[in-house]
Amino acid sequence: VRSTEDKMNELVHMLNRVPGTAIVYVRNRKKTKEIATILQQAGISADFFHAGINYAEKELKQQRWKNGECRVIVSTNAFGMGIDKPDVRLVVHIDMPGSLEEYYQEAGRAGRDEQRAYAVALCNGTDSTKLKKRLSDEFPERDFILRVYEALGNYYQIAVGFGLDTVHDFVLNEFCSAFKFPLLQTHHALKILELSGYIEYTDEIDNASRLLFIANKEDLYKYLHQDKQSDAIIQVILRSYTGLFADYAYINEALIATRANVSQQEVYDTLIGLSKYHIVKYIPHKKTPLIIYTQTREDLKYVVIPPSAFEERKQRFETRIQRVLDYIKEDRRCRSRMLLEYFGEDGSADCGCCDVCLARNRSGLSNHEFNTIKSAIEKTAGSTPLEVSKLIQSLPHPTEKSITVIRFLADNDPQFQLFDGYLRIIESNDQK
């Protein structure tokens, strides 16, 4: 397809041709709603889904799709995890993922009931450019990463040597606006700083509450039994969660309230009180992303971005992007074989149903037919000349198609020599 409009027209065409449930994957949250609206205007039942939607709405959208009340879900890669719907007939990628692993996993949600299903990637000339741009977006220059770190400390007015374990609400748009930083590169710079051990950057819209016990067990036991309610809540927490003295644990105040036979507000008030007495560090449920300093703020000259957080990851990402580009541009090799070989499964046969296999080559046959007959010829014939009439009789394929392949190979492949009604296959070493 040539343009975005062509992609939308092709998407509507496919959905009108292929009945049943479908998933359409895109990379951009805004696009999920835009494309779902286009499909609705075309008379197709569709809804959108992405990580920014609140929990209750996510559950409702997923349930409607699973129950067949909504036919098509347009989503980012946030959709599909843990959802087992066996009768998905079509999975379409409007944008190619950044790796064949992602594509294989997402495309694999089609046809789990082992009935015919389709996985389609709608690609055009700009997709290669977009994939390459992702490399520069996800791995900005080191100088830029350091500038983001410096700006973050200034933004929260944290002096060098301070800030350890402090928690800050964070709005990416506001931070970038204050320092005139590009949004996407800043987001990934923060992720690299997180991997480098300086901060924790939770970019989820809906963050669960977290709890860490900072008092040692002796001090905690001294605190216990002073207040019946606090005692009950602490005992429930210690029985319900592990590792609370070593690291933050995600907690559910509603669950704790039920088990302690108190209200959710009472759990919240108790944990806030324990925080003031330095018994725990409590990060309540938030609807905004957070920045947590996991080290004190460093002087910029001592900030180190290790290869494991930058160069090594960049190299792996670059390799994955190149394999996706190879997959998009390939027009001769079976796509299923390419995917299986990528995952280490060599020796598989052509699938016979992908676009490459079904495409006509210059012989006039489909690539699948041509390659199947060619493989049979190679197994039957050899370096010793073999009479063509006997060769054709031994092949389990229609005579006319076998003749077409033999003639085409003799005219276009120097390994295959046809003379006086005999065919001979010359080993590559013999041609030198």
Residue pairs with C-beta under 8 A, 6 or more apart in sequence:
1 7
1 10
1 122
1 123
1 124
2 124
2 125
3 124
6 124
7 94
7 122
7 124
8 35
8 38
10 122
11 24
11 35
11 39
11 92
11 94
11 122
12 38
12 39
12 42
12 44
14 90
14 92
14 118
14 120
15 22
15 39
15 42
15 44
15 72
15 90
16 44
18 89
18 90
18 118
19 89
20 71
20 87
20 88
20 89
20 90
21 65
21 68
21 71
21 72
21 85
21 87
21 88
21 89
21 90
22 71
22 72
22 73
22 88
22 89
22 90
22 91
22 92
23 72
23 73
23 75
23 79
23 80
23 88
23 90
23 91
23 92
23 106
23 109
23 110
24 35
24 39
24 72
24 73
24 74
24 75
24 91
24 92
24 94
25 75
25 76
25 77
25 79
25 91
25 92
25 93
25 94
25 95
25 97
25 106
26 32
26 35
26 74
26 75
26 76
26 94
26 95
27 76
27 77
27 95
27 97
28 76
28 95
29 50
29 51
29 52
29 76
31 74
31 94
32 48
32 49
32 50
32 74
32 75
32 76
33 48
33 74
35 46
35 48
35 74
35 94
36 46
36 47
36 48
36 72
36 74
39 46
39 72
39 74
40 46
44 71
44 72
45 69
45 70
45 71
45 72
46 70
46 71
46 72
46 73
46 74
47 61
47 64
47 65
47 70
47 72
47 73
47 74
48 61
48 73
48 74
48 75
49 58
49 61
49 62
49 73
49 74
49 75
49 76
49 78
49 79
50 75
50 76
50 78
50 79
51 76
51 78
51 204
51 205
52 205
53 61
54 205
54 206
55 206
61 70
61 73
62 79
62 83
64 70
65 73
65 85
66 83
66 85
73 79
77 97
77 102
77 106
80 106
80 109
84 112
85 109
85 112
86 112
86 113
87 112
87 113
87 115
88 109
88 110
88 111
88 112
88 117
89 110
89 111
89 115
89 116
89 117
89 118
90 110
90 117
90 118
90 119
90 120
91 106
91 107
91 109
91 110
91 117
91 118
91 119
91 120
92 119
92 120
92 121
92 122
93 103
93 106
93 107
93 120
93 121
93 122
94 122
95 127
95 130
96 103
96 121
96 123
96 127
96 131
96 324
96 328
97 103
97 106
97 324
98 131
98 134
98 317
98 320
98 321
98 324
99 320
99 321
99 323
99 324
100 320
100 323
100 324
100 327
100 339
100 342
101 320
103 121
103 324
103 327
104 339
104 343
107 119
108 119
110 117
110 118
110 119
111 117
121 328
123 328
127 328
128 325
128 328
128 329
131 321
131 324
131 325
132 321
134 321
135 314
135 317
135 318
135 321
136 185
137 184
137 185
137 188
138 188
138 317
139 188
139 192
139 310
139 313
139 314
139 317
140 185
140 188
140 189
142 305
142 310
144 185
144 189
145 189
145 192
145 193
145 305
145 310
146 300
146 303
146 305
147 181
148 181
148 186
148 189
148 190
148 193
149 189
149 193
149 198
149 300
149 303
150 300
151 175
151 178
151 179
151 181
152 175
152 190
152 193
152 199
152 291
153 160
153 163
153 297
155 175
155 178
155 179
156 163
156 166
156 168
156 291
158 166
158 293
158 297
159 297
160 296
160 297
160 298
160 299
161 296
161 297
162 296
162 297
163 293
163 296
163 297
164 293
164 294
164 295
164 296
165 281
165 292
165 293
165 294
166 292
166 293
167 283
167 290
167 291
167 292
168 290
168 291
168 292
169 286
169 288
169 289
169 290
170 201
170 288
170 289
170 290
170 291
171 288
171 289
172 183
172 186
172 187
172 203
172 289
173 183
175 181
175 186
176 182
176 183
176 186
187 203
190 199
190 201
190 203
190 291
191 201
192 305
192 309
192 310
193 199
193 201
193 305
194 200
194 201
195 308
195 309
195 313
196 303
196 304
196 305
196 306
196 309
197 294
197 295
198 293
198 294
198 295
198 298
198 303
199 291
199 292
199 293
199 294
199 295
200 290
200 291
200 292
200 294
201 289
201 290
201 291
202 289
202 290
202 292
203 289
204 289
205 287
205 288
205 289
206 285
206 286
206 287
207 283
207 285
207 286
207 287
207 288
207 289
207 290
208 250
208 251
208 252
208 285
209 250
209 251
209 252
209 253
209 282
209 283
209 284
209 285
210 248
210 249
210 250
210 251
210 282
210 283
211 237
211 241
211 244
211 248
211 249
211 251
211 271
211 280
211 281
211 282
211 283
212 244
212 245
212 247
212 248
212 249
212 280
212 281
213 220
213 244
213 245
213 279
213 280
214 278
214 279
214 280
214 281
215 223
215 278
215 279
215 280
216 245
217 245
219 279
220 234
220 279
223 230
223 277
223 279
224 230
224 231
224 234
225 231
229 260
229 262
229 266
229 270
230 270
230 273
230 274
232 260
232 261
232 262
233 256
233 260
233 262
233 266
233 267
233 270
233 271
234 274
235 260
236 256
236 259
236 260
237 244
237 251
237 256
238 244
240 251
240 255
240 256
240 259
241 249
241 251
242 249
243 249
248 281
248 283
253 264
253 267
253 268
253 271
253 285
254 264
256 267
257 263
257 264
257 266
257 267
260 267
268 284
271 280
271 282
271 284
272 282
274 280
274 282
275 281
275 282
283 290
283 292
323 342
326 338
327 335
327 338
327 339
330 338
330 356
331 356
331 359
332 356
332 367
333 356
334 350
334 351
334 354
334 356
334 357
334 367
334 368
334 371
335 351
335 354
335 355
335 356
335 357
336 348
336 350
336 351
336 354
337 348
337 349
337 350
337 351
340 346
340 348
341 348
350 357
350 367
350 368
350 371
350 372
351 357
351 368
352 358
352 368
352 372
353 368
356 367
357 366
357 367
357 368
357 371
358 366
358 367
358 368
359 366
359 367
360 366
360 367
361 367
361 370
362 408
362 412
363 370
363 404
363 405
363 408
364 404
365 373
365 401
365 404
365 405
369 401
370 405
370 408
372 397
373 395
373 397
373 401
373 402
373 405
374 405
374 409
376 395
376 396
376 397
377 391
377 395
377 402
377 405
377 406
377 409
377 423
377 425
378 425
380 386
380 391
380 394
380 395
381 391
381 423
381 424
381 425
382 425
383 424
383 425
383 426
383 427
383 430
384 424
385 419
385 422
385 423
385 424
386 422
386 423
386 424
387 421
387 422
388 406
388 418
388 421
388 422
388 423
389 421
391 402
391 406
391 423
392 399
392 402
392 403
392 406
395 402
406 416
406 418
406 423
407 418
409 415
409 416
410 416
410 417
410 418
410 423
414 426
414 431
415 425
415 426
415 427
415 428
415 431
416 423
416 424
416 425
416 426
417 423
417 424
417 425
417 426
